[in-house]
Amino acid sequence: MTRRIGWLVFVVWALALGSNTTVLGGHRMIIESPAFPHGGEIPRKYTCDGEDISPPLSWSGIPSGTRSLALIVDDPDAPDPRAPKMTWVHWVLYDLPPDSTGLPEGVAPAALPPGTRQGLNDWKRTGYGGPCPPIGRHRYFHKLYALDTVLPDLGTPTKAQLEAAMKGHVLAEAQLVGTYQR
């Protein structure tokens, strides 16, 4: 009983701190970037004010039984962090192979891991669209999901369509949060 309470306290503590590590069933999955620390500022290079290329990402601790991965990058602070009205979607990827360990900086569609499919961002196109906040400091959540299935071809789904398809299939989730202000 004490061990169970200890794990519960750890999970609540990790969630409260906004950790980029998720512990589910005693398993640890991590997503990180050498370009910025969790909670740190995203370099200009990866924004609309710079080269607008995707940052390098790496992950580890993928649970056994994972058949595919999904990645969603979004900003829940749009348009103004003091009065957010929507979540702006920057990148949607799914069916990444479970043995992949990350994505290189500025990854081109042809360089995505084999089998990876792309969804639509809120610019109504596939691919990465970097931070471009109109006002204030925004948070950008890079969310990695381990799924117990390979999803069917959903065409170019929106974030909501991908989340609906993933429902009931998520084994673990990890997130990396970066911030940016113009």
C-alpha positions in Angstrom: 0.0 0.0 0.0 2.8 2.4 0.9 4.6 1.7 -2.4 1.4 2.4 -4.3 0.9 5.7 -2.5 4.6 6.6 -3.2 4.1 6.0 -7.0 0.9 8.1 -6.9 2.7 10.9 -5.2 5.5 10.8 -7.7 3.1 10.8 -10.7 1.2 13.8 -9.3 4.4 15.6 -8.5 5.7 15.0 -12.1 2.5 16.2 -13.6 2.5 19.3 -11.4 6.0 20.2 -12.5 5.1 19.7 -16.2 7.8 17.0 -16.6 8.7 15.7 -20.0 8.6 12.2 -18.6 5.4 10.2 -18.2 5.3 7.2 -15.9 2.5 4.8 -16.6 2.4 1.3 -15.1 6.0 1.9 -13.8 7.2 2.7 -17.4 9.1 5.9 -18.3 8.9 7.5 -21.8 10.9 10.7 -22.5 10.9 13.2 -25.4 13.6 15.9 -25.4 15.5 18.2 -27.7 19.2 19.2 -27.7 18.0 22.6 -29.0 16.1 23.7 -25.8 15.4 22.3 -22.3 12.0 21.3 -21.1 10.3 24.6 -20.1 13.0 26.6 -21.9 12.9 29.0 -24.8 12.7 27.6 -28.3 15.6 29.2 -30.4 14.5 31.7 -33.0 15.8 29.4 -35.7 12.8 27.1 -35.2 10.2 29.9 -35.5 8.6 32.0 -38.1 11.1 34.7 -37.2 14.0 32.4 -38.2 14.4 29.5 -40.6 11.0 28.0 -39.5 12.4 24.5 -39.4 11.6 21.7 -37.0 13.8 21.3 -34.0 15.7 18.1 -33.5 13.8 15.7 -31.2 14.8 12.4 -29.5 12.8 10.0 -27.5 13.4 6.9 -25.4 11.7 4.5 -23.0 9.1 3.4 -25.6 7.1 0.6 -23.8 7.0 -2.9 -25.1 3.9 -3.6 -27.1 4.1 -0.3 -28.9 3.2 -0.7 -32.5 3.5 2.9 -33.6 4.1 6.4 -32.4 2.3 9.7 -32.9 3.6 13.3 -32.5 1.5 16.4 -32.0 2.9 19.9 -31.5 0.5 22.5 -30.4 0.1 25.9 -28.6 -2.8 26.1 -26.1 -2.1 29.9 -25.5 -3.5 31.2 -28.8 -3.9 34.0 -29.6 -3.0 35.7 -26.3 -1.7 33.7 -23.3 -3.6 36.1 -20.9 -6.9 35.1 -22.6 -6.4 32.0 -24.7 -9.2 31.2 -27.0 -7.9 28.1 -28.9 -5.1 25.6 -29.3 -3.1 26.2 -32.5 -1.7 23.0 -34.0 1.8 23.2 -35.4 2.6 19.6 -36.5 0.8 16.3 -36.7 2.6 13.0 -37.4 1.4 9.4 -36.9 2.4 5.8 -37.7 6.1 6.6 -36.8 7.8 3.2 -36.3 8.2 2.2 -32.6 11.9 1.6 -33.1 12.5 5.2 -34.2 14.5 7.3 -31.7 13.7 10.8 -32.9 13.7 13.3 -35.8 16.6 15.4 -37.1 16.5 19.2 -37.3 14.6 20.4 -40.3 13.3 17.0 -41.2 12.0 16.9 -44.8 8.9 14.8 -45.6 11.1 12.3 -47.6 13.4 12.0 -44.6 10.7 11.0 -42.1 11.0 7.4 -40.8 9.5 4.8 -43.1 5.7 4.5 -42.8 5.3 7.9 -41.1 2.2 9.7 -42.2 1.4 13.4 -41.8 -1.7 15.3 -40.7 -2.8 18.9 -41.2 -1.6 21.7 -39.0 -3.7 24.8 -38.5 -2.2 26.5 -41.5 -4.1 23.8 -43.4 -0.9 22.1 -44.7 1.2 19.2 -43.7 4.6 19.6 -42.1 6.0 21.7 -39.3 5.0 25.3 -38.8 7.1 27.0 -36.1 6.1 29.3 -33.3 4.8 32.7 -34.5 2.8 34.1 -31.5 1.0 37.4 -32.2 1.4 38.5 -28.5 3.0 37.4 -25.3 5.0 34.3 -24.4 3.4 31.1 -25.6 4.0 27.5 -24.6 4.5 24.8 -27.3 3.8 21.2 -26.3 5.6 18.5 -28.2 3.5 15.4 -27.3 4.7 11.9 -28.2 2.2 9.0 -27.9 3.1 5.3 -27.9 0.2 3.3 -29.4 -0.7 -0.3 -29.3 -1.7 -0.3 -33.0 -0.6 0.9 -36.4 -3.4 3.3 -37.4 -5.0 3.0 -40.8 -4.4 5.6 -43.4 -6.4 8.5 -42.2 -5.5 10.7 -45.2 -4.2 14.0 -43.8 -6.1 14.1 -40.5 -6.5 17.1 -38.2 -5.3 16.8 -34.6 -8.9 16.1 -33.5 -9.3 13.3 -36.1 -5.9 11.8 -35.0 -6.8 12.0 -31.3 -10.2 10.2 -32.1 -8.4 7.4 -34.0 -5.8 7.1 -31.1 -8.6 6.8 -28.4 -8.2 3.6 -26.4 -4.8 2.8 -28.0 -2.4 5.0 -26.0 0.1 3.0 -23.9 2.2 6.0 -22.8 2.6 9.7 -23.4 5.5 12.1 -23.0 5.8 15.8 -23.6 8.4 18.4 -24.1 7.3 22.1 -23.6 9.2 25.0 -25.0 8.3 28.7 -25.0 8.6 31.6 -27.4 7.9 35.3 -27.4 8.5 37.7 -30.3 
